[in-house]
Every structure is written in structure tokens, then in C-alpha cells.
Amino acid sequence: MLLAIDAGNTNIVFAIYTGTEWTREWRFETHPIVPASEYEKFLRLCFLENGFKIDQIDRVVISTVVPQITGILEDLSKRMFGIEALTIGMACYPQLEIKLNNPEEIGTDLVANAVAAWTRFNNACIIVDFGTALTFTIVDSKGSVIGVSIAPGLRTAVKALSSNTAKLPYVPLELPKSAIGNDTVSAIQSGILLGYTYMVKGMIGRIKSEVSDSMKVIATGGMSSILHNLEGEFDIIDRHLTLDGMRIIMDANS
């Protein structure tokens, strides 16, 4: 079985792939100073509660956008499974051309998204990832990553607004019925959630106009289900897209 470790700025996702599907996922809040032993305690408990055995894991793949914890997660793999993990980096995907000024700057999670999308569709794609950041990764008809657009994620935007404004309350991430807010909560929901709806539509349209109208559009990320009025904009919504890309990269490097 494969253990994929996807470390983002908000959470670290630990996921088990049995050979046919992703059967379990567990999330641990990202803390750069947490030692490998703490992750091991967490995972051992997760394995015990879900009936997995440590020796069932024969491969470990890591994607991280938090450099401070890369070594910690690699140590975790050695400590717990006795396995040298594959940590995704530029050397891991030589078949995927990254046409950016500084290719090493692109997050490995976005590369995994691109690999999974291209493998599935073999077509120009826009991958919209609703996470801590809202990202648009653009893949052309030759399978090359030609660019990325980044905006604050939904939760990030709401949190930033609330934390920097004394009188604004906690705002649930729910689409309002109207674009016209009649209290503080609905006003923020309108401005951010409806605002993001039209931003996503506008970005998809603009990118297609610059690349190709025939592009496939894929949504992923933990926040992808919140803007449900966008479902018609996407060819698929796949919350496992990043994990699938990590798995494909692992297979290619095995």
C-alpha cells in the first residue's frame, strides 16, 4: 500500500492508497516545529482505529510546500515504516515541461495536480485548486505547465478580513441568497463568496481566451464544494486530484 503525505500551509493530509482507491485520509494541522515522533503517534492511532498494519505500507510519497517540515516527514517515513520516501521535486517529473521563469518556485502540489489532469484528459487543462490559496494551474495541449495564477483562498480571505477589523464577527462559509447583504455576516458572504464565484468564472474565461476554448476545467481542494453554483463551470470536481498526481509521480519513479 502507498502512503501519500501532502503537506500544505494549513493541514497535512495522510492518505492510504490500496491499489484501486484512496481508502482513508487523515488531517493534521501544519506546525513547522512538531517533531516526527508526534506525527508517528498520530498515525499509529489512526492505523489502529482503522485496522491498518504498519508493515502494509511499502511506499511513501511526500509533497510539501512547507520546507521546514520536509526533513521531519522524511524522518517519519524512516522511523515508522523503515522506508526512504520519495519527496517530490523537480527531478521527479522530467516528462512534464514547466515553462515558467523559475520552475523550482511552483508548488509540488500544483505539479501533482497538473500531472493528474494531463494523465486523465491528455488535453489542455485549467486546474482550479480551492485551498489555503485559490490557484489556477494552466497546462497546454502539449502537456506543459505554462503558468499559474494565485489569489487568497476563501477561508484565508474571510479570516484576514475578520482578524484585521475589530467589529467583524466570525463568518460561516455559506453562499448567500442575495448579492445585497442586509447585515454584517451576509455582507461579507456576498462580497467574498459571490465575489469569488465571479472571479473564478472570469479567470476561466480569460485563460481560455488566451489559450484555447477547448480546455478541460478541473476543480479540486477542500473548499471546492462550497461554491456549488460553480459546478457547471467544471468538467470534473475531484478532491483526490493532488493525491492521484502524487501517486502517478511515485509510479513513474519506482
TIZA-834708 format. One record per residue (C-alpha): residue in one letter; x, y, z. Coordinates in steps of 0.2 Angstrom, whole numbers, plus 5000, padded with zeros to 4 digits. Layout:
N
<code->A px->X py->Y pz->Z>
...
END
This chain:
254
<code->M px->5000 py->5000 pz->5000>
<code->L px->5005 py->5018 pz->4997>
<code->L px->5005 py->5032 pz->5010>
<code->A px->5004 py->5049 pz->5002>
<code->I px->5009 py->5064 pz->5013>
<code->D px->5003 py->5080 pz->5006>
<code->A px->5009 py->5095 pz->5017>
<code->G px->5000 py->5111 pz->5014>
<code->N px->5001 py->5128 pz->5024>
<code->T px->4985 py->5123 pz->5034>
<code->N px->4985 py->5104 pz->5035>
<code->I px->4995 py->5089 pz->5032>
<code->V px->4985 py->5076 pz->5023>
<code->F px->4990 py->5057 pz->5026>
<code->A px->4981 py->5046 pz->5014>
<code->I px->4981 py->5027 pz->5010>
<code->Y px->4980 py->5020 pz->4993>
<code->T px->4977 py->5001 pz->4992>
<code->G px->4980 py->4999 pz->4974>
<code->T px->4962 py->5003 pz->4967>
<code->E px->4957 py->5018 pz->4978>
<code->W px->4960 py->5030 pz->4991>
<code->T px->4953 py->5022 pz->5006>
<code->R px->4957 py->5033 pz->5021>
<code->E px->4963 py->5051 pz->5024>
<code->W px->4968 py->5059 pz->5040>
<code->R px->4972 py->5078 pz->5043>
<code->F px->4985 py->5085 pz->5055>
<code->E px->4986 py->5104 pz->5057>
<code->T px->5003 py->5110 pz->5050>
<code->H px->5015 py->5115 pz->5063>
<code->P px->5033 py->5118 pz->5057>
<code->I px->5041 py->5114 pz->5074>
<code->V px->5031 py->5097 pz->5078>
<code->P px->5044 py->5083 pz->5079>
<code->A px->5042 py->5067 pz->5069>
<code->S px->5038 py->5057 pz->5085>
<code->E px->5021 py->5067 pz->5086>
<code->Y px->5016 py->5063 pz->5068>
<code->E px->5021 py->5045 pz->5072>
<code->K px->5009 py->5044 pz->5087>
<code->F px->4995 py->5052 pz->5077>
<code->L px->4997 py->5040 pz->5063>
<code->R px->4999 py->5024 pz->5074>
<code->L px->4982 py->5029 pz->5082>
<code->C px->4974 py->5032 pz->5065>
<code->F px->4981 py->5015 pz->5059>
<code->L px->4975 py->5006 pz->5075>
<code->E px->4957 py->5013 pz->5074>
<code->N px->4955 py->5009 pz->5055>
<code->G px->4963 py->4992 pz->5056>
<code->F px->4979 py->4995 pz->5046>
<code->K px->4996 py->4987 pz->5050>
<code->I px->5012 py->4997 pz->5049>
<code->D px->5020 py->4984 pz->5038>
<code->Q px->5007 py->4985 pz->5025>
<code->I px->5014 py->5001 pz->5019>
<code->D px->5028 py->4998 pz->5006>
<code->R px->5029 py->5015 pz->4998>
<code->V px->5029 py->5033 pz->5004>
<code->V px->5027 py->5049 pz->4994>
<code->I px->5029 py->5066 pz->5001>
<code->S px->5023 py->5083 pz->4993>
<code->T px->5026 py->5098 pz->5004>
<code->V px->5025 py->5117 pz->5001>
<code->V px->5032 py->5120 pz->5019>
<code->P px->5051 py->5117 pz->5018>
<code->Q px->5054 py->5117 pz->5037>
<code->I px->5045 py->5101 pz->5038>
<code->T px->5052 py->5091 pz->5023>
<code->G px->5066 py->5083 pz->5034>
<code->I px->5054 py->5079 pz->5048>
<code->L px->5042 py->5070 pz->5036>
<code->E px->5056 py->5061 pz->5028>
<code->D px->5062 py->5056 pz->5046>
<code->L px->5044 py->5050 pz->5050>
<code->S px->5044 py->5038 pz->5035>
<code->K px->5061 py->5030 pz->5040>
<code->R px->5056 py->5029 pz->5059>
<code->M px->5039 py->5022 pz->5057>
<code->F px->5040 py->5012 pz->5041>
<code->G px->5058 py->5009 pz->5038>
<code->I px->5056 py->5017 pz->5020>
<code->E px->5065 py->5030 pz->5011>
<code->A px->5051 py->5041 pz->5005>
<code->L px->5050 py->5049 pz->4988>
<code->T px->5050 py->5068 pz->4991>
<code->I px->5043 py->5076 pz->4975>
<code->G px->5054 py->5089 pz->4967>
<code->M px->5060 py->5095 pz->4950>
<code->A px->5070 py->5079 pz->4947>
<code->C px->5054 py->5068 pz->4949>
<code->Y px->5044 py->5074 pz->4934>
<code->P px->5056 py->5075 pz->4919>
<code->Q px->5042 py->5072 pz->4906>
<code->L px->5032 py->5087 pz->4912>
<code->E px->5039 py->5103 pz->4905>
<code->I px->5037 py->5118 pz->4916>
<code->K px->5038 py->5134 pz->4906>
<code->L px->5040 py->5146 pz->4920>
<code->N px->5054 py->5159 pz->4923>
<code->N px->5058 py->5150 pz->4939>
<code->P px->5051 py->5132 pz->4938>
<code->E px->5058 py->5127 pz->4955>
<code->E px->5046 py->5140 pz->4963>
<code->I px->5030 py->5131 pz->4958>
<code->G px->5022 py->5121 pz->4972>
<code->T px->5024 py->5102 pz->4971>
<code->D px->5005 py->5101 pz->4975>
<code->L px->5001 py->5111 pz->4959>
<code->V px->5013 py->5100 pz->4949>
<code->A px->5004 py->5085 pz->4955>
<code->N px->4988 py->5092 pz->4950>
<code->A px->4995 py->5095 pz->4933>
<code->V px->5001 py->5078 pz->4931>
<code->A px->4985 py->5070 pz->4936>
<code->A px->4974 py->5081 pz->4925>
<code->W px->4985 py->5078 pz->4910>
<code->T px->4986 py->5060 pz->4913>
<code->R px->4967 py->5059 pz->4914>
<code->F px->4962 py->5070 pz->4899>
<code->N px->4978 py->5071 pz->4888>
<code->N px->4971 py->5089 pz->4884>
<code->A px->4974 py->5107 pz->4888>
<code->C px->4968 py->5110 pz->4906>
<code->I px->4964 py->5123 pz->4919>
<code->I px->4966 py->5116 pz->4937>
<code->V px->4957 py->5126 pz->4950>
<code->D px->4963 py->5122 pz->4967>
<code->F px->4952 py->5129 pz->4982>
<code->G px->4964 py->5128 pz->4996>
<code->T px->4973 py->5140 pz->5008>
<code->A px->4977 py->5149 pz->4991>
<code->L px->4965 py->5149 pz->4976>
<code->T px->4976 py->5143 pz->4962>
<code->F px->4974 py->5141 pz->4943>
<code->T px->4987 py->5130 pz->4935>
<code->I px->4987 py->5130 pz->4916>
<code->V px->4993 py->5115 pz->4906>
<code->D px->4994 py->5117 pz->4887>
<code->S px->4990 py->5105 pz->4873>
<code->K px->5007 py->5098 pz->4874>
<code->G px->5006 py->5094 pz->4892>
<code->S px->5017 py->5108 pz->4898>
<code->V px->5013 py->5119 pz->4913>
<code->I px->5013 py->5136 pz->4905>
<code->G px->5008 py->5147 pz->4920>
<code->V px->4999 py->5149 pz->4937>
<code->S px->4988 py->5162 pz->4944>
<code->I px->4986 py->5164 pz->4963>
<code->A px->4974 py->5173 pz->4975>
<code->P px->4970 py->5171 pz->4993>
<code->G px->4959 py->5156 pz->4997>
<code->L px->4941 py->5158 pz->5003>
<code->R px->4945 py->5154 pz->5021>
<code->T px->4960 py->5165 pz->5020>
<code->A px->4951 py->5180 pz->5014>
<code->V px->4937 py->5178 pz->5027>
<code->K px->4950 py->5176 pz->5041>
<code->A px->4960 py->5191 pz->5035>
<code->L px->4945 py->5202 pz->5035>
<code->S px->4939 py->5197 pz->5052>
<code->S px->4956 py->5197 pz->5060>
<code->N px->4960 py->5215 pz->5054>
<code->T px->4943 py->5223 pz->5058>
<code->A px->4938 py->5224 pz->5076>
<code->K px->4919 py->5223 pz->5074>
<code->L px->4918 py->5210 pz->5061>
<code->P px->4911 py->5193 pz->5068>
<code->Y px->4915 py->5175 pz->5063>
<code->V px->4908 py->5172 pz->5046>
<code->P px->4902 py->5154 pz->5040>
<code->L px->4907 py->5150 pz->5023>
<code->E px->4890 py->5148 pz->5015>
<code->L px->4883 py->5156 pz->4999>
<code->P px->4871 py->5170 pz->5002>
<code->K px->4854 py->5171 pz->4993>
<code->S px->4857 py->5189 pz->4988>
<code->A px->4871 py->5199 pz->4982>
<code->I px->4865 py->5213 pz->4993>
<code->G px->4869 py->5210 pz->5011>
<code->N px->4857 py->5216 pz->5025>
<code->D px->4869 py->5213 pz->5040>
<code->T px->4887 py->5211 pz->5043>
<code->V px->4888 py->5192 pz->5040>
<code->S px->4878 py->5192 pz->5024>
<code->A px->4888 py->5207 pz->5018>
<code->I px->4904 py->5198 pz->5020>
<code->Q px->4897 py->5182 pz->5012>
<code->S px->4891 py->5192 pz->4997>
<code->G px->4907 py->5201 pz->4995>
<code->I px->4919 py->5186 pz->4997>
<code->L px->4909 py->5171 pz->4992>
<code->L px->4899 py->5178 pz->4977>
<code->G px->4914 py->5189 pz->4973>
<code->Y px->4925 py->5173 pz->4972>
<code->T px->4911 py->5165 pz->4961>
<code->Y px->4913 py->5178 pz->4948>
<code->M px->4932 py->5179 pz->4949>
<code->V px->4933 py->5161 pz->4946>
<code->K px->4921 py->5162 pz->4931>
<code->G px->4931 py->5177 pz->4924>
<code->M px->4948 py->5169 pz->4926>
<code->I px->4942 py->5153 pz->4917>
<code->G px->4935 py->5163 pz->4903>
<code->R px->4951 py->5174 pz->4902>
<code->I px->4963 py->5159 pz->4902>
<code->K px->4953 py->5150 pz->4889>
<code->S px->4953 py->5166 pz->4878>
<code->E px->4972 py->5166 pz->4879>
<code->V px->4975 py->5148 pz->4877>
<code->S px->4960 py->5138 pz->4870>
<code->D px->4941 py->5137 pz->4872>
<code->S px->4943 py->5118 pz->4872>
<code->M px->4952 py->5117 pz->4888>
<code->K px->4946 py->5105 pz->4901>
<code->V px->4942 py->5113 pz->4918>
<code->I px->4945 py->5103 pz->4934>
<code->A px->4941 py->5108 pz->4952>
<code->T px->4950 py->5101 pz->4967>
<code->G px->4954 py->5106 pz->4985>
<code->G px->4945 py->5106 pz->5002>
<code->M px->4935 py->5122 pz->4998>
<code->S px->4929 py->5116 pz->4981>
<code->S px->4912 py->5111 pz->4987>
<code->I px->4907 py->5127 pz->4995>
<code->L px->4904 py->5137 pz->4979>
<code->H px->4892 py->5125 pz->4972>
<code->N px->4885 py->5137 pz->4960>
<code->L px->4901 py->5135 pz->4950>
<code->E px->4898 py->5116 pz->4947>
<code->G px->4893 py->5120 pz->4929>
<code->E px->4910 py->5128 pz->4925>
<code->F px->4920 py->5112 pz->4929>
<code->D px->4921 py->5096 pz->4918>
<code->I px->4925 py->5087 pz->4934>
<code->I px->4927 py->5090 pz->4953>
<code->D px->4940 py->5078 pz->4960>
<code->R px->4946 py->5081 pz->4978>
<code->H px->4959 py->5067 pz->4976>
<code->L px->4967 py->5075 pz->4961>
<code->T px->4983 py->5080 pz->4970>
<code->L px->4984 py->5063 pz->4978>
<code->D px->4982 py->5055 pz->4961>
<code->G px->4996 py->5066 pz->4954>
<code->M px->5007 py->5061 pz->4968>
<code->R px->5003 py->5043 pz->4965>
<code->I px->5007 py->5044 pz->4947>
<code->I px->5023 py->5053 pz->4950>
<code->M px->5028 py->5039 pz->4963>
<code->D px->5024 py->5026 pz->4950>
<code->A px->5035 py->5034 pz->4937>
<code->N px->5049 py->5035 pz->4949>
<code->S px->5048 py->5017 pz->4956>
END
